[in-house]
């Protein structure tokens, strides 16, 4: 990274200036060193532009997981002029993985207060936890690769309703999800982790959203979605370990839909 970029970031974050760091600088920042290798698969700049996110907005990131990959981008970008809600796993979840992920996420935030001290943690775990932000307060609700989990748990309807409730009239729901071929039965979608666009659109429209745009930003034509361990066969999980590892690395991360929905005015 250029020295000028480092100096600019240090000035913005450590001196507490009111000037928001450009997204490009945040993507190049040293705090993303472990994450930036996935930019080529996840296209964060293009994805956030498609979801029309601006640094003065109130944004809810749904289920950022333990690593908070998008949090590392959104938190410093929104820190001075916007608001970031992280709708995390509930602390009282019956799923040990979720509880451990929440703890890792909290530790991540605490380790870098200059970046993450303004993040507001809420919880999504229907039916008990559905208040991801004050009703009608959010400009954007964003979810990345989570819909298959709600489908498996039977909570997709409640999850999308919580998104609708949190958003302002005219607000945007942005969805990135592993994409199954059209017509794949729901049981196979859940087992593989790949959801059809029709399923996601139906859940959103049932909650009151209108589909505004569908982008190919996160499409991966090399992924045929037919893998022995479902989507988790591919990176970053690589569930099969060394078995055909090079082949799956060449495919890259999953083929993904990128959908923009809007809450009617």
Secondary structure in CASP SS format (residue, H / E / C, confidence):
PFRMAT SS
TARGET T0000
AUTHOR 0000-0000-0000
METHOD secondary structure of the structure
MODEL  1
X C 1.00
X C 1.00
X H 1.00
X H 1.00
X H 1.00
X H 1.00
X H 1.00
X H 1.00
X H 1.00
X H 1.00
X H 1.00
X H 1.00
X H 1.00
X H 1.00
X C 1.00
X C 1.00
X C 1.00
X C 1.00
X C 1.00
X C 1.00
X C 1.00
X C 1.00
X H 1.00
X H 1.00
X H 1.00
X H 1.00
X H 1.00
X C 1.00
X C 1.00
X H 1.00
X H 1.00
X H 1.00
X C 1.00
X C 1.00
X C 1.00
X H 1.00
X H 1.00
X H 1.00
X H 1.00
X H 1.00
X H 1.00
X H 1.00
X C 1.00
X H 1.00
X H 1.00
X H 1.00
X H 1.00
X H 1.00
X H 1.00
X H 1.00
X C 1.00
X C 1.00
X C 1.00
X C 1.00
X C 1.00
X C 1.00
X C 1.00
X E 1.00
X E 1.00
X E 1.00
X E 1.00
X E 1.00
X C 1.00
X C 1.00
X C 1.00
X C 1.00
X C 1.00
X C 1.00
X C 1.00
X C 1.00
X H 1.00
X H 1.00
X H 1.00
X H 1.00
X H 1.00
X H 1.00
X H 1.00
X H 1.00
X C 1.00
X C 1.00
X C 1.00
X C 1.00
X E 1.00
X E 1.00
X E 1.00
X E 1.00
X E 1.00
X E 1.00
X C 1.00
X C 1.00
X C 1.00
X C 1.00
X C 1.00
X C 1.00
X C 1.00
X H 1.00
X H 1.00
X H 1.00
X H 1.00
X H 1.00
X H 1.00
X H 1.00
X H 1.00
X H 1.00
X H 1.00
X H 1.00
X H 1.00
X H 1.00
X H 1.00
X H 1.00
X H 1.00
X C 1.00
X H 1.00
X H 1.00
X H 1.00
X H 1.00
X C 1.00
X C 1.00
X C 1.00
X E 1.00
X E 1.00
X E 1.00
X E 1.00
X C 1.00
X E 1.00
X C 1.00
X C 1.00
X C 1.00
X E 1.00
X C 1.00
X C 1.00
X C 1.00
X C 1.00
X C 1.00
X C 1.00
X C 1.00
X C 1.00
X E 1.00
X E 1.00
X E 1.00
X E 1.00
X E 1.00
X E 1.00
X E 1.00
X C 1.00
X C 1.00
X H 1.00
X H 1.00
X H 1.00
X H 1.00
X H 1.00
X H 1.00
X H 1.00
X C 1.00
X C 1.00
X H 1.00
X H 1.00
X H 1.00
X H 1.00
X H 1.00
X H 1.00
X H 1.00
X H 1.00
X H 1.00
X H 1.00
X H 1.00
X E 1.00
X E 1.00
X E 1.00
X E 1.00
X E 1.00
X E 1.00
X E 1.00
X E 1.00
X E 1.00
X E 1.00
X E 1.00
X E 1.00
X E 1.00
X C 1.00
X C 1.00
X C 1.00
X C 1.00
X C 1.00
X C 1.00
X H 1.00
X H 1.00
X H 1.00
X H 1.00
X H 1.00
X H 1.00
X H 1.00
X C 1.00
X C 1.00
X E 1.00
X C 1.00
X H 1.00
X H 1.00
X H 1.00
X H 1.00
X H 1.00
X H 1.00
X H 1.00
X H 1.00
X H 1.00
X H 1.00
X H 1.00
X C 1.00
X E 1.00
X E 1.00
X E 1.00
X E 1.00
X E 1.00
X E 1.00
X E 1.00
X C 1.00
X C 1.00
X C 1.00
X C 1.00
X C 1.00
X C 1.00
X C 1.00
X C 1.00
X C 1.00
X C 1.00
X C 1.00
X C 1.00
X C 1.00
X C 1.00
X H 1.00
X H 1.00
X H 1.00
X H 1.00
X C 1.00
X C 1.00
X C 1.00
X C 1.00
X C 1.00
X C 1.00
X C 1.00
X C 1.00
X C 1.00
X C 1.00
X C 1.00
X H 1.00
X H 1.00
X H 1.00
X H 1.00
X H 1.00
X H 1.00
X H 1.00
X C 1.00
X C 1.00
X C 1.00
X C 1.00
X E 1.00
X E 1.00
X E 1.00
X E 1.00
X E 1.00
X E 1.00
X E 1.00
X E 1.00
X C 1.00
X C 1.00
END
